[in-house]
Amino acid sequence: MADWSSGQPSRLTLADRDDTESDLCAFSVPGSIVSAVLPLVCASPNRIPISRPPRLSPMATPLTNEPSHSGATALTQCKDFLDVFPDTFDLEDLRPAELDSLPSAFRVLADPFPFEDSREGQEEAQLAPFLPSTKKTCLDACLLAGIGPDDVVLDIGCGDGRVCICATQRFGARLAIGIDYDRELVEMAVRVSGECGVADRTEFLTQDLDSAEAVDGLRELVLSRGITAVFMVLCGEMERRPYWQGFLREFCVGQGLKIVAMIIDKNELMGAPKATCPGAWLY
């Protein structure tokens, strides 16, 4: 069983970082699964153009150094969630130096057709690709789940930490824990949580969750940390693993947790959602 307190998975802090690069393609799935997901984040293999979503504007309410009535973080001396995370459609506007400063997963997304590869013997697309939700979807998904000061959020496949930081900074969640196998993205999440003033209410772990032992560790984490809401990006092949089916359909539902699927719905596994918004489903 995974030990969640002894360094595996490793918990990163602002002072605990290195330059180790993580392999982006940690897993593999049939190309059909990625083909189903790909149009959500970039041009499809059929080169169907996707229009750019409208840019979000910062909050209109005045910012002070005092906590708001909802428990959300005051932003006077902190960066705003909307200003620190690039959406996929923003990457084309970045200068090469700006793009190079981001984790390598973003550079893959910046390619107009990142999963096209004609090389013989190339590994099939990864099982848990980095498919970041837009900032608007993060806001809408937290609103959909009714995230507030009483919530402790777990984000499975957290990527750069945008859901966790959105939940704590904008919705005042008491704590948000993000887990991802890509150490480079996790390091970015740690750094940005400090810039956004929520480092004390966020934790980020580096862990490969594609095993029954790791999912057992998730059960322990949910119980020991009082998790109330689970966000996730879980591809279809991973969803069919018996240990993931048991975790979501039996354990999480049995615990009364709010389950939010991002990017890819879980209707086949979980049934009809309680509510939806573009890019997110609440079960």
C-alpha positions as CSV (number, residue, x, y, z in Angstrom):
1,M,0.0,0.0,0.0
2,A,1.3,3.4,-0.9
3,D,2.8,5.4,2.0
4,W,1.5,8.9,1.7
5,S,3.6,10.4,4.5
6,S,7.1,9.0,4.0
7,G,8.2,10.6,0.7
8,Q,6.3,8.4,-1.7
9,P,4.5,10.1,-3.2
10,S,6.9,13.1,-2.7
11,R,5.4,16.3,-1.3
12,L,7.0,19.3,-2.8
13,T,7.3,22.7,-1.1
14,L,8.7,26.0,-2.3
15,A,12.1,25.1,-0.9
16,D,12.1,21.6,-2.3
17,R,12.6,21.8,-6.0
18,D,15.1,20.5,-8.5
19,D,15.6,20.7,-12.3
20,T,14.6,17.1,-12.9
21,E,12.5,16.8,-16.0
22,S,9.6,14.3,-16.0
23,D,8.8,12.3,-19.1
24,L,5.5,13.6,-20.4
25,C,4.5,10.3,-22.0
26,A,4.3,8.2,-18.9
27,F,1.6,5.9,-20.1
28,S,0.0,4.7,-23.4
29,V,-3.5,4.2,-24.7
30,P,-5.0,3.5,-28.1
31,G,-5.0,6.5,-30.4
32,S,-8.8,6.4,-30.5
33,I,-9.0,7.6,-26.9
34,V,-6.8,10.6,-27.5
35,S,-8.7,11.3,-30.7
36,A,-11.9,11.6,-28.7
37,V,-10.2,14.0,-26.3
38,L,-8.0,16.0,-28.6
39,P,-10.6,18.3,-30.2
40,L,-11.3,19.7,-26.7
41,V,-7.8,21.2,-26.4
42,C,-6.4,21.8,-29.9
43,A,-7.0,21.3,-33.6
44,S,-8.1,17.8,-34.4
45,P,-6.2,15.4,-36.6
46,N,-8.8,16.3,-39.3
47,R,-7.6,19.9,-38.9
48,I,-11.0,21.3,-38.0
49,P,-10.5,24.8,-36.7
50,I,-11.5,25.7,-33.2
51,S,-12.4,29.2,-32.3
52,R,-10.6,31.0,-29.5
53,P,-12.7,31.4,-26.3
54,P,-13.3,34.9,-25.0
55,R,-10.6,36.1,-22.6
56,L,-11.5,36.5,-19.0
57,S,-11.2,39.7,-17.2
58,P,-9.9,40.1,-13.6
59,M,-12.4,40.3,-10.7
60,A,-14.2,43.6,-10.6
61,T,-14.6,43.7,-6.8
62,P,-12.1,45.8,-4.8
63,L,-9.2,43.8,-3.3
64,T,-7.9,44.3,0.2
65,N,-5.5,42.6,2.6
66,E,-8.4,41.2,4.6
67,P,-10.1,37.8,3.9
68,S,-13.4,38.1,2.0
69,H,-16.7,36.9,3.6
70,S,-16.4,33.7,1.6
71,G,-12.9,32.9,2.9
72,A,-11.3,33.5,-0.5
73,T,-7.8,34.9,-0.6
74,A,-7.3,38.7,-0.8
75,L,-5.1,39.5,-3.8
76,T,-3.5,42.9,-3.1
77,Q,0.0,41.5,-2.8
78,C,-0.6,38.3,-4.8
79,K,-1.1,37.4,-8.4
80,D,-4.6,36.7,-9.7
81,F,-5.5,33.1,-10.7
82,L,-6.6,34.5,-14.1
83,D,-3.2,36.1,-14.8
84,V,-0.8,33.2,-14.0
85,F,-2.1,30.2,-16.0
86,P,-2.0,30.2,-19.8
87,D,-4.9,28.6,-21.6
88,T,-4.1,26.3,-24.5
89,F,-5.3,28.9,-26.9
90,D,-3.0,31.5,-25.4
91,L,0.1,29.5,-26.2
92,E,0.3,30.6,-29.8
93,D,0.7,34.2,-28.7
94,L,3.7,33.5,-26.4
95,R,7.2,34.4,-27.5
96,P,9.6,31.4,-27.8
97,A,11.4,32.5,-24.6
98,E,8.1,32.6,-22.7
99,L,7.1,29.2,-24.0
100,D,10.5,27.8,-23.1
101,S,10.0,28.9,-19.5
102,L,7.0,26.7,-19.1
103,P,7.1,22.9,-18.4
104,S,7.7,20.8,-21.4
105,A,4.0,19.6,-21.4
106,F,3.0,23.1,-22.5
107,R,5.4,22.9,-25.4
108,V,3.7,19.8,-26.6
109,L,0.4,21.5,-26.5
110,A,1.8,24.5,-28.4
111,D,2.3,22.2,-31.4
112,P,-0.9,22.6,-33.6
113,F,-1.0,18.8,-34.0
114,P,0.9,17.5,-30.9
115,F,-0.2,13.9,-31.1
116,E,0.5,13.4,-34.9
117,D,3.6,11.4,-35.4
118,S,4.4,9.3,-38.4
119,R,7.5,7.6,-37.0
120,E,7.4,3.8,-37.1
121,G,7.3,2.2,-33.7
122,Q,6.2,5.4,-31.9
123,E,4.5,4.7,-28.6
124,E,0.8,5.3,-28.7
125,A,-0.6,8.4,-27.0
126,Q,-0.3,8.5,-23.3
127,L,-2.8,7.2,-20.8
128,A,-3.0,10.4,-18.7
129,P,-2.1,13.3,-21.1
130,F,-1.8,16.9,-19.9
131,L,-5.1,18.4,-21.0
132,P,-5.5,21.5,-19.0
133,S,-9.0,22.9,-18.6
134,T,-9.5,26.6,-19.4
135,K,-9.5,29.0,-16.5
136,K,-13.2,29.7,-17.2
137,T,-13.9,26.0,-16.9
138,C,-12.0,25.8,-13.6
139,L,-14.2,28.6,-12.3
140,D,-17.4,27.1,-13.6
141,A,-16.5,23.6,-12.2
142,C,-15.8,25.0,-8.7
143,L,-19.1,26.9,-8.9
144,L,-20.9,23.7,-10.1
145,A,-19.6,21.7,-7.1
146,G,-20.4,24.5,-4.7
147,I,-16.8,24.7,-3.4
148,G,-16.5,26.9,-0.3
149,P,-14.6,27.3,3.0
150,D,-15.8,24.0,4.4
151,D,-14.3,22.0,1.4
152,V,-11.1,20.0,1.2
153,V,-10.4,19.4,-2.5
154,L,-8.5,16.5,-4.1
155,D,-7.5,17.0,-7.7
156,I,-6.4,13.8,-9.4
157,G,-4.1,14.6,-12.4
158,C,-3.7,18.2,-11.2
159,G,-1.2,19.2,-13.9
160,D,-0.1,22.7,-13.2
161,G,-2.4,23.1,-10.1
162,R,-4.9,25.4,-11.6
163,V,-8.0,23.7,-10.1
164,C,-6.5,23.6,-6.7
165,I,-5.4,27.3,-6.8
166,C,-8.8,28.3,-8.2
167,A,-10.6,26.5,-5.5
168,T,-8.6,28.1,-2.7
169,Q,-8.0,31.6,-4.0
170,R,-11.4,32.2,-5.7
171,F,-13.7,30.0,-3.6
172,G,-12.0,29.9,-0.3
173,A,-11.6,26.1,0.0
174,R,-10.0,25.2,3.3
175,L,-7.4,23.0,1.6
176,A,-6.7,21.6,-1.9
177,I,-4.4,18.7,-2.6
178,G,-3.2,18.0,-6.2
179,I,-1.5,14.8,-7.4
180,D,0.3,14.4,-10.8
181,Y,3.0,12.1,-12.1
182,D,4.8,14.9,-14.0
183,R,7.2,16.4,-11.5
184,E,7.8,19.5,-13.7
185,L,4.1,20.4,-13.7
186,V,4.0,19.8,-9.9
187,E,6.9,22.1,-9.4
188,M,5.1,24.8,-11.3
189,A,2.0,24.3,-9.2
190,V,4.0,24.7,-6.0
191,R,5.6,27.9,-7.4
192,V,2.3,29.4,-8.6
193,S,0.5,28.6,-5.3
194,G,3.1,30.8,-3.6
195,E,2.6,33.6,-6.1
196,C,-1.1,33.5,-5.7
197,G,-0.9,33.5,-1.9
198,V,-2.4,30.1,-1.2
199,A,0.7,28.0,-0.5
200,D,-0.5,27.5,3.1
201,R,-3.8,25.9,1.8
202,T,-2.4,23.8,-1.1
203,E,-0.3,20.7,-1.2
204,F,1.0,19.0,-4.4
205,L,2.3,15.4,-4.6
206,T,4.2,13.6,-7.3
207,Q,2.8,10.1,-7.8
208,D,1.9,7.6,-10.5
209,L,-1.6,6.5,-9.7
210,D,-1.9,3.7,-12.2
211,S,-1.9,0.8,-9.8
212,A,-4.2,-0.7,-7.2
213,E,-1.7,0.1,-4.5
214,A,-1.7,3.8,-5.4
215,V,-5.5,3.9,-5.4
216,D,-5.6,2.3,-2.0
217,G,-3.3,5.1,-0.9
218,L,-5.9,7.6,-2.3
219,R,-8.6,6.0,-0.1
220,E,-6.3,6.6,3.0
221,L,-5.7,10.2,1.9
222,V,-9.5,10.9,1.5
223,L,-10.2,9.5,5.0
224,S,-7.2,11.0,6.8
225,R,-7.5,14.5,5.3
226,G,-11.2,14.9,5.2
227,I,-11.6,15.2,1.5
228,T,-15.1,16.5,0.4
229,A,-14.6,17.0,-3.3
230,V,-12.7,15.0,-5.9
231,F,-11.8,16.6,-9.3
232,M,-10.2,14.5,-12.0
233,V,-9.1,14.1,-15.6
234,L,-9.3,10.3,-16.2
235,C,-9.1,8.8,-19.7
236,G,-11.4,6.0,-20.7
237,E,-8.9,3.2,-20.5
238,M,-7.8,4.2,-17.0
239,E,-11.5,4.4,-16.0
240,R,-11.9,0.8,-16.9
241,R,-9.4,-0.4,-14.4
242,P,-11.2,-2.3,-11.6
243,Y,-9.4,-0.4,-8.9
244,W,-10.5,3.0,-10.3
245,Q,-14.1,1.8,-10.8
246,G,-14.2,0.7,-7.1
247,F,-12.6,3.9,-5.9
248,L,-15.1,6.2,-7.8
249,R,-18.3,4.2,-7.9
250,E,-18.2,2.6,-4.5
251,F,-15.7,4.4,-2.2
252,C,-16.2,8.0,-3.3
253,V,-20.0,7.7,-3.7
254,G,-20.2,5.8,-0.4
255,Q,-18.3,8.6,1.4
256,G,-20.7,11.2,-0.1
257,L,-18.0,13.0,-1.9
258,K,-18.6,15.5,-4.7
259,I,-17.1,14.1,-7.8
260,V,-16.2,16.4,-10.7
261,A,-14.9,15.0,-14.0
262,M,-13.0,17.5,-16.1
263,I,-12.5,17.4,-19.9
264,I,-13.9,13.8,-20.2
265,D,-17.3,12.8,-18.7
266,K,-17.7,9.7,-16.5
267,N,-21.3,9.0,-17.6
268,E,-20.6,5.4,-18.6
269,L,-19.1,4.7,-15.2
270,M,-21.1,7.0,-12.9
271,G,-24.4,7.3,-14.7
272,A,-26.2,10.6,-15.4
273,P,-24.5,13.6,-13.8
274,K,-26.2,15.8,-11.2
275,A,-25.2,18.9,-13.1
276,T,-23.0,19.9,-16.0
277,C,-21.2,22.9,-17.5
278,P,-19.0,23.1,-20.6
279,G,-16.0,20.9,-19.8
280,A,-17.1,19.6,-16.4
281,W,-19.6,17.1,-15.0
282,L,-20.7,16.8,-11.3
283,Y,-21.6,13.3,-9.9
